[in-house]
Amino acid sequence: MQDPSFWDDQEKAQSLIGETNLLKEKRDSFDKLKSDYENEITAVELLREEPDSDLQKEVEADLQELQSEFHDYELDLLLAGKYDSHNALIEIHPGAGGTEAMDWGQMLLRMYQRYADIRNFKFEINNYEPGEEAGLKSVSAKITGKNAYGLMKSENGVHRLVRISPFDSAKRRHTSFASVEVIPEIDDSIKVDINPKDLRIDVYRSSGAGGQHINKTSSAVRITHLPTGIVTTSQAQRSQLQNRETAMNELRAKLFHLEEEKKRKHKQELKGDQKEIGWGSQIRSYVFHPYNLVKDLRTGYETSDTSGVMDGKLQPFVYAYLQWLLSQENPE
């Protein structure tokens, strides 16, 4: 960074500074954890020599805090994927089942909004298509915050709900499905070549909630990438120009992710690895009747606190997934 030519390439310089800051943050976290651990060892030894109830309570509280610090540090180490530090782009699409599935999609949206609140992430809805009676037909959103993609990538896949339907007068049990797609947002340092001739751009009036400007002007934008069929839409911004930029950024991220997936699958073929974890695979079951249980089918982690999960308490599932992912990448 002290090289006179360091700032000749602005994008490369900014990228390097960002990487350096992340490394410094990890080092500082480790130094603090080590210092707190050594202080706690000293306090425990003192307590053994001179038992004291007040000191014991203080030591126990400090031990709980130290355990929490260690967990957070371990989580940072697990979030070492190439794009884990990026923001996350998320889409929810209900499966077959009409209103039932659309309502389930809405419930998942609320769950992720609650999780974002808990993590102090920014949650922005780019496009929202409401269902006819309830729920949603589809929704796309951006989650901004430290390691947003690394934490949210565990949600990629099909989510299954079993419950007594609130829309069924006979109170029968229904099973609903919704797919969740999570990809990392890419920054300007990653180049994605898009031929303007490959794009079809449509503008229309926004249909979702968004303020007084909705339905008065054709500000919503839909971009279709003709060679791949990928479609991105944005209607949340005030102007057509802003919505176009948002939709283009999402398209760039999807095209980039598509190429990354092709490379990953090619590597699996070269290794002779036939195991496929597709986006269409079921990853988690949520059972509200005849008992309460949320179970991740990849990691085996489960909990009976269904209301807590739906209120955004997803961290145990995220942590279990990251540990499971590490075991898949480094099998014994």
N, C-alpha and C positions, 0 to 999 in steps of 0.2 A: 504493500500500500504506500510505502515511502518512495517507490520508484517514480521518477518524474513523468513517465509515460502512463502511469496508472489510470488517469482519467481520460486517456485518449479514446477508450471504448467505454462510454457511459454505462451502457446496459451491463456489460461484463463487470464493471467496477461495482455497480449497485448490487449485483448478484453476489459478488465476493464479500462485500460488506455484510449483507444479510446472512450469509453462511457463517461468517466470522462471529457475528453477534449471537447466533444460535449456539455455536461452540462455546463461547464465553459464558453464556447462560447455563449450559450444562456443567461447565467447570465450576462456576460459582455455586451452583446447587449442590454439587458433590462436596465442595469445601465446607459449606454450611452444614450439610448432613454429617460429615465427619466430625466437625467441631461439636455439634449438638450431641452426637453419640458419645464422644469422649467426656463431655460434661456430665452426661447421664450416668456413665460408668462411675465417675467420681462421686456423684450424689448417692448412688446405690451403695458404694463401699462405705460412705459416711453413715448412711442409715443403718448398715449392719453393725457398725461399731457403736453407734449411739441411737438406738430406736427412739423415734419421736413420731407421734400420730400426725401432727401437722405437716412434718417433713415428708412422711409417707404419702399423704394425700397429694402433696405437690409433686413428688416423684412419679406417682401413678398418672397424674394428669400430663406431666411432661413425656412419659413413655407413650401415652396415647398420641400425643402430638408428633412425637418422633416416628411412630409407626405410620402416621398419615403422611409425613414428609417422605419417608422411605417409599411408600406406595406411589406417590406422585413422581418421585425420581425414577422408579422402576418403569412407570408408565411412559415417561419421556424417552427412556432407552428403548422401549418396545416400539415407539413411534419413530422408527428409523427408516421407513420406506422412502423411496425416491420423491414421492409427492405428498407425503403425510403432512407436511407443514402448510400445504396449500389450503385455500378455501374450498368448500364443497358445493357442488351443484347437485340437486336432488330432484327426482321426479317420482310421482306416485300415480299409478294407473290401476284402477279397480279391475278385477277379473269379471268373468261372467257371473250373473246373479242379480242384475238390476239394482234396485234401491239398496238391498242388503250390502252388496259389494261397494257401492258408492258411499254408503255410510261408514263402512270399514275404512275406506280411503281417507275420509274426513277425520276419523279417530286417529289414524296413523299420523296425519298432518299435525293434529293437536299434540300428539305425543312428542314429535320432533321439535315443535315449537317450545314445549315445556323443557325438553332436554337442553335446547339452545339457551333458554333463560337461566337454567341451573349453571351452565358453563360460561355464562356471560357472553354468549355469541350473539351476533347480529343475524336476524332471520328476515330475509326479504322475499316476498312472493313475486315472481316474475310473470307468471301466467296462471290463471285459475278459471276452470270451467265447472260451474255448479251443476249438480244433478237436477233432474226434473222435479223430484219430490223431496229428496234430502241428499246430503253428502256431496260428492264431487265426481266429475267425469275424469278429470286429470288436473294435476297441479305441478308446477315447476318452481323451485325456490333456490336461493343462494344463501349459504350459511358462512358467515365471515368470522374468523377468530383463529387463535393459535391452535394448530394441528387439527383444524376442523375436518379436513378430509380423512386424516388418519383415524380420528375417532368415529366418523360417520360411515366409513367403508364397511364396517361390520353389518350395516343394515341393507346392503345390496342383495336383493333376491326376493323370493316370494314369501309373504307373510299370511298365515292361515288363522282364521278366527272361528271358534265354535261357541255359540251362545243361543239363548232363547230370543227369537227375533222380536224387537219392539214394533215391527211392521206387520206381524202375523197375528191376526185376531184369535187364531187357534193356539197361540203360544207354543208353537213347535220349535224344535231345535234346528238351527241353520248353520251351515258351514260356508264361509266367505273367504275369498282370496284377493290379495292386492299385491302388485309388484312394485318394488322400490328400486330405483336406479340411482346410484351415487357415483359421480365421477369428479376428479379434481379440476378446479378452475386453473387455467394456465395463464401465465403472465406473458408480457411482451418479449421476454428473453427466449421463448420457445416459438420457433417459426413454423407456421402452418400455411402452406400455399393453397389458396382457393382461387380458382378461375371464375371470374364474375359471370362468364357464360354458362357456368354450371348451376347458377342460382336462379330460383324463381321467388320473387319477393312480392307478397300480397299485403295490402293494408286494409284494415276494416275497423269498425267501431268496437271499442272495448265493451265487454259484457259483464265483467266482474265488479266487485266493490272497489272503489278507488277514488271517490270524491265527486265533486260537481262536474268535472270535465268529462266523466264517463258518458259514452253514447252521444256526445255532442259533436265530436270530431273523429275522423278516421285516423286515430293515433296508434292503434295496435298494429303490430308487424308480425307476419309469419314468413319465415325463410325456409325454402325447401332446397336441399342439396340434391340435384337430380341424379347424379351417378350412384349415390348410396341410398337415397330415399329418406335421409335424416331430415327431420322437421324441427325447427326451434321457433318459439313464439314468445313475444313479450307484449304486455299491455299495461304493466304497472306504472310505467313512467309517464310524465306529463306530456312529453312531446314525441312525435313520430321518430325524430332523429335519435332520441335517447333510447327508445324501444328498439330501434334498428341496431344500435350499438350493442345493447344487451343481448339481443338475439344472435348477432354475429359472434360475440364473445362465447356464447354457449355453443354455437356451431363449431367454432374453432376447437373448443375443448372436446366436443364429441368426436370430431374427426381425428384429433390427436389420440384420444383414448382408443378409438377403433384401430388405429395403426399399432398401438401398444399391445392391444389384445391379439392382433394377428401375429406379432413377434413372439408373444408368450406362447401361443398355441403351436407355432412353428418349433420353438425350443422343446416343447413337450413331445412333439412328434419325433424330433431328432433323438430325444432320450428314450423313446419308446414308452413314454408315460401316457397311458390311456385314461387316467383319472381326469374327469372334467367337472369343474365347478362352474356351471353355467349360470347366467343371470336368471334363467327361468327356473332354477332349482328352488325347492322349498327350504327355507332356512330356519323358520321359527313358527311354533304353534302357540296360540293364545286361546286357552279354554276357560270360558266363564260358566259353563254348565255341562255336566252335573257337578263339577268341582272347579276350583280355581287353580290354574297352573299356567305359567308361561315357561316354555322350554325351548332352548336353542338346539336344533337337531345336529349341528356341527360339533359344538363343544360339549354338549350334555348338560350345560348349566341350566338350572331351573329354579323357579321361585313361585310360591303361592300368593305373593303380594301382587295380584293383577292390577289393583287400583293404583298402586305405587308405580308400576311400570308404565301404565297409561298416563300417569302424571309426569313422566319424563325420567324416572329413576332407571336409566339404562346403563349406567356406568359399570355395574358388575358384568353385564353381558358384553360390553365393549372390552373390558379387561380380559375376560375369559377368551374372547375371540382373538385378541392380539397374542395371547399366550399359545392358543391353538395354532394360529397362523405361523408362529415361530417354529412350532414342532413340525408343521407340514413342510416348511422350507428347509429345516435342518433335522430330518428324521434320524433316529438313533440306529 
